[in-house]
Amino acid sequence: MGTILLLVIYLAFISLGLPDSMLGASWPVMRLDLNAPLGMAGLLSMTVTVGTIVSSLLSGVVVRRFSTGLVTLASCVMTASALIGFSFAPSVVWLIVCAIPLGLGGGAVDAALNHYVAARYKAHHMSWLHCFWGVGATAGPMIMGAFLSGNASWRDGYLAVAGIQFALVIVLVFTLPLWRARSGKGSTSSDAEHSDSASLTDNEAASKPLKVKGVKFALGSFLFYCGVEMTVGLWGSSYLVKERGLAADEAALWGSIYFAGITIGRLITGFITFKLSNRLLIRGGQLLTLTGVLLLLLPLPTGCALAGLLIIGLGLAPIYPCMLHETPARFGQEHAGKIMGYQMAVAYTGSTLLPPLLGLLAGFATIGIFPIYIAILAAAMMLFSERLNVLLNRQHDRSADIHPL
């Protein structure tokens, strides 16, 4: 039963990733059809992300009231309905309206399933859970590219993904009893989790986690990481079309390859975390990301730029899950719960603000500034991360001096 339910959860995360990458792949064509400015994609992305933030903050209360299974079911209905709205949208205003339930549904299922898996399954499943998000994020542009390369339109691409979402809704309806059964069997870990949460609440009531040394550096790392990931996903296809001369369907395919890099990287990360430390994986991922950005920056053939997108995806893959997993080791268990919440909030803020900022800047210049913008964000991410490492090393050295073996 637990294995079947885990497969359903993986399917739900594939479904969660599908619409996340479709806007960037379809926007070069959508904006012409709807007579919208280039930077409007940033506003749409921001609307989705704000909805995600709101539903994530409320997910704990909602899950306690209605259960994870029902929240997941309702969220998938919301996202599927929103995608149907996208497919019939007569104007950009309609897209903005539909972006609200798309964000609300996506945020609720994201937070609910992450919490559910963390409480009831082994740790490596978390890495693979985000890998399956990458499967969906990779498939989204491929589906859209297939429709754009034929005689169909971007509207048919959104309608097809809405059909996939509704198929998942049917699966969720029939598997609702499994969620209840698994919740009952997982009572031991759940009870332990509630006990830990209670002790953390008592400790944190008298503390100020933001005053813990290094927290602000960690928050900066999350801000710029999500800025890089979401900006490349949203604007990569537009850059390839306008600056590198690719056709819209080819650009959509390379958008898929970028997300495939993230997916493959996270699949591998699930295995190599047994051998390599989180800190080493984070640093290696950041260096690989900067290597991919360099291929975009240099005046090299288009093939090198395309390879750069894949390398950026591979580099980004381990950074986010490893930074999350490293939180208790960095700041101590007594602060980890609240700091984790701050990190997620700042991550969503980066996803909300930094991609639209590129659209705004491109409106004054050109989308050709895309590689420079990504380079600045990636360098800032690594700077904050390394500053945190230096601080933690100093604290470790002081502790060793005070408590010698």
NUZALO-156436 format. One record per residue (C-alpha): residue in three letters; z, y, x; residue number from 0. Coordinates in nm, 3 decimals. Each point is the difference from the previous one (the first is absolute). Layout:
REM NUZALO-156436
> aa | pz | py | px | i
> Ala | Z | Y | X | NUM
...
END
This chain:
REM NUZALO-156436
> aa | pz | py | px | i
> Met | 0.000 | 0.000 | 0.000 | 0
> Gly | 0.094 | 0.241 | 0.280 | 1
> Thr | -0.333 | -0.064 | 0.176 | 2
> Ile | -0.200 | 0.062 | -0.316 | 3
> Leu | 0.184 | 0.324 | -0.063 | 4
> Leu | -0.054 | 0.108 | 0.360 | 5
> Leu | -0.374 | -0.054 | -0.046 | 6
> Val | 0.012 | 0.217 | -0.314 | 7
> Ile | 0.179 | 0.271 | 0.199 | 8
> Tyr | -0.265 | -0.018 | 0.271 | 9
> Leu | -0.269 | 0.033 | -0.269 | 10
> Ala | 0.182 | 0.302 | -0.138 | 11
> Phe | -0.006 | 0.164 | 0.343 | 12
> Ile | -0.373 | -0.070 | 0.035 | 13
> Ser | -0.041 | 0.170 | -0.336 | 14
> Leu | 0.218 | 0.289 | 0.121 | 15
> Gly | -0.226 | 0.056 | 0.302 | 16
> Leu | -0.332 | -0.011 | -0.186 | 17
> Pro | 0.000 | 0.354 | -0.145 | 18
> Asp | 0.175 | 0.158 | 0.301 | 19
> Ser | -0.317 | 0.003 | 0.210 | 20
> Met | -0.268 | 0.040 | -0.268 | 21
> Leu | 0.015 | 0.377 | -0.033 | 22
> Gly | -0.092 | 0.060 | 0.363 | 23
> Ala | -0.290 | -0.247 | -0.021 | 24
> Ser | -0.141 | 0.136 | -0.326 | 25
> Trp | 0.067 | 0.372 | 0.041 | 26
> Pro | -0.326 | 0.092 | 0.182 | 27
> Val | -0.187 | -0.113 | -0.312 | 28
> Met | 0.262 | 0.087 | -0.264 | 29
> Arg | 0.022 | 0.365 | 0.101 | 30
> Leu | -0.377 | 0.045 | -0.034 | 31
> Asp | -0.001 | -0.167 | -0.340 | 32
> Leu | 0.291 | 0.213 | -0.125 | 33
> Asn | -0.107 | 0.317 | 0.186 | 34
> Ala | 0.335 | 0.016 | 0.180 | 35
> Pro | 0.082 | 0.162 | 0.337 | 36
> Leu | 0.066 | -0.222 | 0.300 | 37
> Gly | 0.370 | 0.092 | 0.019 | 38
> Met | 0.069 | -0.111 | -0.360 | 39
> Ala | 0.056 | -0.354 | 0.129 | 40
> Gly | 0.313 | 0.132 | 0.168 | 41
> Leu | 0.137 | 0.128 | -0.331 | 42
> Leu | -0.069 | -0.334 | -0.168 | 43
> Ser | 0.170 | -0.186 | 0.284 | 44
> Met | 0.297 | 0.236 | -0.021 | 45
> Thr | 0.033 | -0.055 | -0.376 | 46
> Val | 0.007 | -0.378 | 0.047 | 47
> Thr | 0.257 | 0.023 | 0.278 | 48
> Val | 0.231 | 0.235 | -0.192 | 49
> Gly | 0.000 | -0.252 | -0.285 | 50
> Thr | 0.079 | -0.272 | 0.254 | 51
> Ile | 0.297 | 0.197 | 0.135 | 52
> Val | 0.143 | 0.062 | -0.348 | 53
> Ser | -0.029 | -0.362 | -0.113 | 54
> Ser | 0.138 | -0.130 | 0.331 | 55
> Leu | 0.309 | 0.217 | -0.035 | 56
> Leu | 0.053 | -0.125 | -0.355 | 57
> Ser | -0.088 | -0.364 | 0.066 | 58
> Gly | 0.356 | -0.112 | 0.076 | 59
> Val | 0.131 | 0.117 | -0.337 | 60
> Val | -0.305 | -0.133 | -0.186 | 61
> Val | 0.014 | -0.345 | 0.166 | 62
> Arg | 0.370 | -0.038 | -0.080 | 63
> Arg | -0.078 | 0.085 | -0.361 | 64
> Phe | -0.316 | -0.208 | -0.055 | 65
> Ser | -0.025 | -0.254 | 0.290 | 66
> Thr | -0.254 | -0.018 | 0.282 | 67
> Gly | -0.244 | -0.217 | -0.194 | 68
> Leu | -0.027 | 0.238 | -0.294 | 69
> Val | -0.027 | 0.306 | 0.226 | 70
> Thr | -0.280 | -0.167 | 0.198 | 71
> Leu | -0.181 | -0.091 | -0.322 | 72
> Ala | 0.030 | 0.349 | -0.146 | 73
> Ser | -0.108 | 0.161 | 0.328 | 74
> Cys | -0.314 | -0.214 | 0.021 | 75
> Val | -0.090 | 0.094 | -0.358 | 76
> Met | 0.037 | 0.367 | 0.095 | 77
> Thr | -0.218 | -0.027 | 0.312 | 78
> Ala | -0.268 | -0.204 | -0.179 | 79
> Ser | -0.015 | 0.255 | -0.283 | 80
> Ala | -0.021 | 0.286 | 0.250 | 81
> Leu | -0.293 | -0.166 | 0.177 | 82
> Ile | -0.185 | -0.037 | -0.331 | 83
> Gly | 0.060 | 0.373 | -0.048 | 84
> Phe | -0.154 | 0.065 | 0.341 | 85
> Ser | -0.310 | -0.199 | -0.092 | 86
> Phe | -0.063 | 0.213 | -0.312 | 87
> Ala | 0.115 | 0.335 | 0.142 | 88
> Pro | -0.232 | 0.284 | -0.114 | 89
> Ser | 0.154 | 0.253 | 0.242 | 90
> Val | 0.241 | 0.043 | 0.290 | 91
> Val | 0.270 | 0.114 | -0.243 | 92
> Trp | -0.014 | -0.342 | -0.163 | 93
> Leu | 0.035 | -0.164 | 0.341 | 94
> Ile | 0.314 | 0.204 | 0.067 | 95
> Val | 0.148 | -0.109 | -0.334 | 96
> Cys | -0.073 | -0.367 | 0.075 | 97
> Ala | 0.142 | 0.035 | 0.352 | 98
> Ile | 0.347 | 0.054 | -0.148 | 99
> Pro | 0.046 | -0.350 | -0.154 | 100
> Leu | -0.181 | -0.148 | 0.302 | 101
> Gly | 0.269 | 0.141 | 0.229 | 102
> Leu | 0.289 | -0.077 | -0.233 | 103
> Gly | -0.108 | -0.362 | -0.041 | 104
> Gly | -0.072 | -0.053 | 0.369 | 105
> Gly | 0.333 | 0.147 | 0.116 | 106
> Ala | 0.207 | -0.202 | -0.244 | 107
> Val | -0.153 | -0.336 | 0.091 | 108
> Asp | 0.010 | 0.082 | 0.373 | 109
> Ala | 0.371 | 0.080 | 0.007 | 110
> Ala | 0.096 | -0.278 | -0.241 | 111
> Leu | -0.183 | -0.278 | 0.186 | 112
> Asn | 0.114 | 0.115 | 0.345 | 113
> His | 0.361 | -0.011 | -0.120 | 114
> Tyr | -0.049 | -0.338 | -0.170 | 115
> Val | -0.154 | -0.167 | 0.306 | 116
> Ala | 0.257 | 0.150 | 0.239 | 117
> Ala | 0.286 | -0.136 | -0.211 | 118
> Arg | -0.135 | -0.350 | -0.071 | 119
> Tyr | -0.248 | -0.108 | 0.270 | 120
> Lys | 0.004 | -0.033 | 0.377 | 121
> Ala | -0.075 | 0.302 | 0.218 | 122
> His | -0.349 | -0.097 | 0.119 | 123
> His | -0.122 | 0.003 | -0.359 | 124
> Met | 0.044 | 0.379 | 0.003 | 125
> Ser | -0.261 | 0.044 | 0.274 | 126
> Trp | -0.238 | -0.230 | -0.179 | 127
> Leu | 0.065 | 0.180 | -0.328 | 128
> His | -0.137 | 0.320 | 0.155 | 129
> Cys | -0.282 | -0.205 | 0.148 | 130
> Phe | -0.105 | -0.096 | -0.353 | 131
> Trp | 0.005 | 0.369 | -0.094 | 132
> Gly | -0.254 | 0.036 | 0.280 | 133
> Val | -0.212 | -0.276 | -0.155 | 134
> Gly | -0.023 | 0.209 | -0.315 | 135
> Ala | -0.056 | 0.324 | 0.193 | 136
> Thr | -0.282 | -0.170 | 0.192 | 137
> Ala | -0.159 | -0.150 | -0.312 | 138
> Gly | 0.005 | 0.330 | -0.192 | 139
> Pro | -0.266 | 0.181 | 0.209 | 140
> Met | -0.201 | -0.323 | 0.028 | 141
> Ile | -0.016 | -0.028 | -0.378 | 142
> Met | -0.091 | 0.367 | -0.030 | 143
> Gly | -0.259 | -0.029 | 0.278 | 144
> Ala | -0.161 | -0.298 | -0.175 | 145
> Phe | -0.047 | 0.205 | -0.316 | 146
> Leu | -0.121 | 0.309 | 0.188 | 147
> Ser | -0.258 | -0.201 | 0.193 | 148
> Gly | -0.147 | -0.141 | -0.321 | 149
> Asn | -0.120 | 0.169 | -0.313 | 150
> Ala | 0.353 | 0.043 | -0.139 | 151
> Ser | 0.223 | 0.306 | 0.039 | 152
> Trp | 0.349 | 0.074 | 0.124 | 153
> Arg | 0.114 | -0.022 | -0.363 | 154
> Asp | -0.089 | -0.369 | -0.009 | 155
> Gly | 0.199 | -0.054 | 0.319 | 156
> Tyr | 0.315 | 0.144 | -0.159 | 157
> Leu | -0.062 | -0.200 | -0.317 | 158
> Ala | -0.027 | -0.322 | 0.201 | 159
> Val | 0.332 | 0.063 | 0.176 | 160
> Ala | 0.160 | 0.082 | -0.336 | 161
> Gly | -0.115 | -0.344 | -0.118 | 162
> Ile | 0.170 | -0.161 | 0.302 | 163
> Gln | 0.319 | 0.189 | -0.082 | 164
> Phe | -0.003 | -0.121 | -0.360 | 165
> Ala | -0.053 | -0.358 | 0.122 | 166
> Leu | 0.322 | 0.040 | 0.198 | 167
> Val | 0.171 | 0.130 | -0.313 | 168
> Ile | -0.085 | -0.329 | -0.173 | 169
> Val | 0.143 | -0.196 | 0.296 | 170
> Leu | 0.318 | 0.208 | -0.010 | 171
> Val | 0.045 | -0.060 | -0.373 | 172
> Phe | -0.008 | -0.377 | 0.049 | 173
> Thr | 0.227 | 0.004 | 0.306 | 174
> Leu | 0.279 | 0.219 | -0.140 | 175
> Pro | 0.232 | -0.306 | -0.037 | 176
> Leu | -0.032 | -0.065 | 0.374 | 177
> Trp | 0.144 | 0.343 | 0.082 | 178
> Arg | 0.307 | -0.075 | -0.211 | 179
> Ala | 0.043 | -0.348 | 0.153 | 180
> Arg | -0.032 | 0.133 | 0.354 | 181
> Ser | 0.247 | 0.280 | -0.072 | 182
> Gly | 0.256 | -0.255 | -0.108 | 183
> Lys | -0.051 | -0.217 | 0.310 | 184
> Gly | 0.013 | 0.302 | 0.225 | 185
> Ser | 0.341 | 0.110 | -0.127 | 186
> Thr | 0.172 | -0.076 | 0.328 | 187
> Ser | -0.217 | 0.230 | 0.209 | 188
> Ser | -0.003 | 0.253 | -0.278 | 189
> Asp | 0.377 | 0.001 | -0.018 | 190
> Ala | 0.020 | 0.045 | 0.375 | 191
> Glu | -0.244 | 0.283 | -0.025 | 192
> His | 0.203 | 0.174 | -0.270 | 193
> Ser | 0.309 | -0.047 | 0.214 | 194
> Asp | -0.171 | 0.157 | 0.301 | 195
> Ser | -0.125 | 0.287 | -0.215 | 196
> Ala | 0.350 | 0.067 | -0.130 | 197
> Ser | 0.149 | 0.017 | 0.350 | 198
> Leu | -0.283 | 0.223 | 0.117 | 199
> Thr | 0.059 | 0.234 | -0.290 | 200
> Asp | 0.369 | 0.030 | 0.090 | 201
> Asn | -0.078 | 0.071 | 0.364 | 202
> Glu | -0.281 | 0.241 | -0.069 | 203
> Ala | 0.199 | 0.202 | -0.249 | 204
> Ala | 0.192 | 0.151 | 0.292 | 205
> Ser | -0.296 | 0.021 | 0.239 | 206
> Lys | -0.316 | 0.204 | 0.045 | 207
> Pro | -0.277 | -0.235 | 0.117 | 208
> Leu | -0.236 | 0.288 | 0.077 | 209
> Lys | 0.254 | 0.110 | 0.263 | 210
> Val | -0.030 | -0.335 | 0.180 | 211
> Lys | -0.171 | 0.059 | 0.333 | 212
> Gly | -0.367 | -0.096 | -0.002 | 213
> Val | -0.051 | -0.014 | -0.375 | 214
> Lys | -0.219 | 0.310 | -0.005 | 215
> Phe | -0.222 | -0.150 | 0.270 | 216
> Ala | -0.033 | -0.317 | -0.210 | 217
> Leu | -0.091 | 0.205 | -0.306 | 218
> Gly | -0.266 | 0.182 | 0.200 | 219
> Ser | -0.149 | -0.333 | 0.108 | 220
> Phe | -0.028 | -0.113 | -0.363 | 221
> Leu | -0.149 | 0.332 | -0.110 | 222
> Phe | -0.281 | -0.006 | 0.256 | 223
> Tyr | -0.061 | -0.376 | -0.024 | 224
> Cys | -0.079 | 0.027 | -0.370 | 225
> Gly | -0.200 | 0.314 | 0.070 | 226
> Val | -0.226 | -0.195 | 0.236 | 227
> Glu | -0.035 | -0.310 | -0.219 | 228
> Met | -0.078 | 0.183 | -0.324 | 229
> Thr | -0.219 | 0.271 | 0.154 | 230
> Val | -0.225 | -0.255 | 0.172 | 231
> Gly | -0.021 | -0.202 | -0.323 | 232
> Leu | -0.082 | 0.303 | -0.215 | 233
> Trp | -0.237 | 0.196 | 0.225 | 234
> Gly | -0.148 | -0.261 | 0.235 | 235
> Ser | -0.297 | -0.077 | -0.228 | 236
> Ser | -0.076 | 0.368 | -0.060 | 237
> Tyr | 0.005 | 0.062 | 0.377 | 238
> Leu | -0.241 | -0.288 | 0.062 | 239
> Val | -0.238 | 0.124 | -0.270 | 240
> Lys | -0.005 | 0.371 | 0.086 | 241
> Glu | 0.045 | -0.005 | 0.379 | 242
> Arg | -0.134 | -0.340 | 0.108 | 243
> Gly | -0.285 | -0.030 | -0.252 | 244
> Leu | 0.097 | -0.333 | -0.157 | 245
> Ala | -0.102 | -0.087 | -0.355 | 246
> Ala | 0.281 | 0.004 | -0.256 | 247
> Asp | 0.004 | -0.380 | -0.039 | 248
> Glu | 0.012 | -0.052 | 0.379 | 249
> Ala | 0.285 | 0.250 | 0.031 | 250
> Ala | 0.189 | -0.181 | -0.278 | 251
> Leu | -0.044 | -0.327 | 0.190 | 252
> Trp | 0.150 | 0.153 | 0.315 | 253
> Gly | 0.285 | 0.135 | -0.209 | 254
> Ser | 0.064 | -0.364 | -0.092 | 255
> Ile | -0.011 | -0.099 | 0.366 | 256
> Tyr | 0.267 | 0.260 | 0.080 | 257
> Phe | 0.232 | -0.150 | -0.261 | 258
> Ala | -0.097 | -0.348 | 0.123 | 259
> Gly | 0.137 | 0.102 | 0.339 | 260
> Ile | 0.335 | 0.083 | -0.160 | 261
> Thr | -0.005 | -0.326 | -0.195 | 262
> Ile | -0.083 | -0.223 | 0.297 | 263
> Gly | 0.250 | 0.181 | 0.218 | 264
> Arg | 0.282 | -0.052 | -0.249 | 265
> Leu | -0.085 | -0.366 | -0.039 | 266
> Ile | 0.031 | -0.041 | 0.376 | 267
> Thr | 0.316 | 0.212 | 0.008 | 268
> Gly | 0.167 | -0.245 | -0.238 | 269
> Phe | -0.024 | -0.263 | 0.275 | 270
> Ile | 0.055 | 0.197 | 0.320 | 271
> Thr | 0.318 | 0.174 | -0.118 | 272
> Phe | 0.170 | -0.326 | 0.106 | 273
> Lys | -0.102 | 0.072 | 0.362 | 274
> Leu | -0.024 | 0.379 | 0.040 | 275
> Ser | 0.251 | 0.272 | -0.087 | 276
> Asn | -0.060 | 0.257 | -0.271 | 277
> Arg | 0.009 | 0.280 | 0.256 | 278
> Leu | -0.272 | -0.161 | 0.211 | 279
> Leu | -0.219 | -0.063 | -0.304 | 280
> Ile | 0.041 | 0.359 | -0.119 | 281
> Arg | -0.091 | 0.146 | 0.340 | 282
> Gly | -0.294 | -0.236 | 0.048 | 283
> Gly | -0.131 | 0.082 | -0.347 | 284
> Gln | 0.020 | 0.372 | 0.067 | 285
> Leu | -0.187 | -0.031 | 0.330 | 286
> Leu | -0.270 | -0.209 | -0.166 | 287
> Thr | -0.029 | 0.258 | -0.279 | 288
> Leu | -0.049 | 0.279 | 0.254 | 289
> Thr | -0.269 | -0.210 | 0.171 | 290
> Gly | -0.191 | -0.026 | -0.327 | 291
> Val | 0.037 | 0.374 | -0.059 | 292
> Leu | -0.142 | 0.066 | 0.348 | 293
> Leu | -0.315 | -0.192 | -0.096 | 294
> Leu | -0.041 | 0.234 | -0.297 | 295
> Leu | 0.061 | 0.311 | 0.209 | 296
> Leu | -0.240 | -0.069 | 0.285 | 297
> Pro | -0.374 | 0.075 | -0.042 | 298
> Leu | -0.091 | -0.368 | -0.008 | 299
> Pro | -0.253 | -0.190 | -0.216 | 300
> Thr | 0.086 | -0.063 | -0.364 | 301
> Gly | 0.080 | -0.363 | 0.076 | 302
> Cys | 0.293 | 0.111 | 0.217 | 303
> Ala | 0.134 | 0.215 | -0.283 | 304
> Leu | -0.020 | -0.298 | -0.235 | 305
> Ala | 0.184 | -0.215 | 0.253 | 306
> Gly | 0.257 | 0.280 | 0.023 | 307
> Leu | 0.077 | -0.033 | -0.371 | 308
> Leu | 0.063 | -0.374 | 0.038 | 309
> Ile | 0.221 | 0.057 | 0.307 | 310
> Ile | 0.200 | 0.267 | -0.183 | 311
> Gly | 0.063 | -0.248 | -0.282 | 312
> Leu | 0.113 | -0.270 | 0.243 | 313
> Gly | 0.227 | 0.247 | 0.177 | 314
> Leu | 0.164 | 0.124 | -0.318 | 315
> Ala | 0.069 | -0.351 | -0.129 | 316
> Pro | 0.338 | -0.077 | 0.163 | 317
> Ile | 0.142 | 0.353 | 0.007 | 318
> Tyr | 0.121 | 0.049 | -0.358 | 319
> Pro | 0.165 | -0.340 | -0.066 | 320
> Cys | 0.159 | -0.004 | 0.346 | 321
> Met | 0.143 | 0.352 | -0.043 | 322
> Leu | 0.153 | -0.105 | -0.331 | 323
> His | 0.144 | -0.318 | 0.147 | 324
> Glu | 0.144 | 0.188 | 0.299 | 325
> Thr | 0.206 | 0.241 | -0.214 | 326
> Pro | 0.334 | -0.190 | 0.008 | 327
> Ala | -0.031 | -0.060 | 0.375 | 328
> Arg | -0.071 | 0.366 | 0.062 | 329
> Phe | 0.266 | 0.162 | -0.214 | 330
> Gly | 0.254 | -0.266 | -0.095 | 331
> Gln | 0.046 | -0.196 | -0.318 | 332
> Glu | 0.240 | 0.257 | -0.148 | 333
> His | -0.277 | 0.262 | -0.013 | 334
> Ala | -0.307 | -0.224 | -0.041 | 335
> Gly | -0.014 | -0.004 | -0.381 | 336
> Lys | -0.014 | 0.374 | -0.050 | 337
> Ile | -0.216 | 0.066 | 0.307 | 338
> Met | -0.249 | -0.257 | -0.124 | 339
> Gly | -0.033 | 0.199 | -0.323 | 340
> Tyr | -0.055 | 0.322 | 0.196 | 341
> Gln | -0.269 | -0.169 | 0.210 | 342
> Met | -0.189 | -0.121 | -0.307 | 343
> Ala | 0.018 | 0.345 | -0.158 | 344
> Val | -0.133 | 0.168 | 0.316 | 345
> Ala | -0.272 | -0.266 | 0.031 | 346
> Tyr | -0.124 | 0.078 | -0.351 | 347
> Thr | 0.019 | 0.370 | 0.083 | 348
> Gly | -0.232 | -0.057 | 0.295 | 349
> Ser | -0.237 | -0.194 | -0.224 | 350
> Thr | 0.009 | 0.282 | -0.254 | 351
> Leu | -0.040 | 0.309 | 0.217 | 352
> Leu | -0.187 | -0.086 | 0.320 | 353
> Pro | -0.327 | -0.149 | -0.141 | 354
> Pro | -0.059 | 0.295 | -0.237 | 355
> Leu | 0.069 | 0.238 | 0.288 | 356
> Leu | -0.304 | -0.138 | 0.181 | 357
> Gly | -0.208 | 0.058 | -0.314 | 358
> Leu | 0.121 | 0.360 | -0.009 | 359
> Leu | -0.079 | 0.055 | 0.368 | 360
> Ala | -0.340 | -0.168 | -0.037 | 361
> Gly | -0.079 | 0.246 | -0.279 | 362
> Phe | 0.035 | 0.285 | 0.250 | 363
> Ala | -0.170 | -0.189 | 0.286 | 364
> Thr | -0.174 | -0.339 | -0.038 | 365
> Ile | 0.107 | -0.362 | -0.034 | 366
> Gly | -0.091 | -0.021 | 0.369 | 367
> Ile | 0.360 | 0.099 | 0.080 | 368
> Phe | 0.110 | -0.343 | -0.129 | 369
> Pro | 0.042 | -0.166 | 0.347 | 370
> Ile | 0.192 | 0.300 | 0.138 | 371
> Tyr | 0.233 | 0.002 | -0.299 | 372
> Ile | 0.067 | -0.376 | 0.030 | 373
> Ala | 0.064 | 0.038 | 0.374 | 374
> Ile | 0.263 | 0.269 | -0.063 | 375
> Leu | 0.180 | -0.211 | -0.262 | 376
> Ala | -0.007 | -0.316 | 0.214 | 377
> Ala | 0.129 | 0.186 | 0.306 | 378
> Ala | 0.281 | 0.156 | -0.205 | 379
> Met | 0.096 | -0.343 | -0.134 | 380
> Met | 0.030 | -0.142 | 0.350 | 381
> Leu | 0.185 | 0.307 | 0.128 | 382
> Phe | 0.271 | -0.030 | -0.267 | 383
> Ser | 0.024 | -0.376 | 0.054 | 384
> Glu | 0.040 | 0.029 | 0.376 | 385
> Arg | 0.254 | 0.281 | -0.031 | 386
> Leu | 0.201 | -0.234 | -0.222 | 387
> Asn | -0.029 | -0.280 | 0.257 | 388
> Val | 0.128 | 0.229 | 0.276 | 389
> Leu | 0.297 | 0.102 | -0.213 | 390
> Leu | 0.084 | -0.358 | -0.091 | 391
> Asn | -0.024 | -0.108 | 0.364 | 392
> Arg | 0.246 | 0.273 | 0.099 | 393
> Gln | 0.242 | -0.107 | -0.271 | 394
> His | -0.031 | -0.362 | 0.113 | 395
> Asp | 0.070 | 0.099 | 0.362 | 396
> Arg | 0.309 | 0.200 | -0.103 | 397
> Ser | 0.126 | -0.292 | -0.204 | 398
> Ala | -0.049 | -0.234 | 0.297 | 399
> Asp | 0.196 | 0.239 | 0.222 | 400
> Ile | 0.286 | 0.024 | -0.251 | 401
> His | 0.008 | -0.375 | -0.071 | 402
> Pro | -0.104 | -0.176 | 0.323 | 403
> Leu | -0.036 | -0.375 | -0.009 | 404
END
